[in-house]
């Protein structure tokens, strides 16, 4: 993700988790100014460009990405 193009994202991390014979877990974590800012980015040209080659790597993944959204409580 090109965070320089989106001022609404304040932090992005790509986390690597455990590995086994089948896979290695990777999780992307981003912090946004608001849910609306994130949703607007998913409809933007920047989003389309950032994800343009995602389908070309299907053999690397066990399945499609699964979105989980969280709200800060503290």
Buried (B, 14 or more C-beta within 10 A) or exposed (E): BEEEBBEBBEEBEEEEEEEEEEEEEEEEEBEBEEEEBBEBBEEEEBBEEBEEEEEEEEEEEEEEEEEEEEEEEE
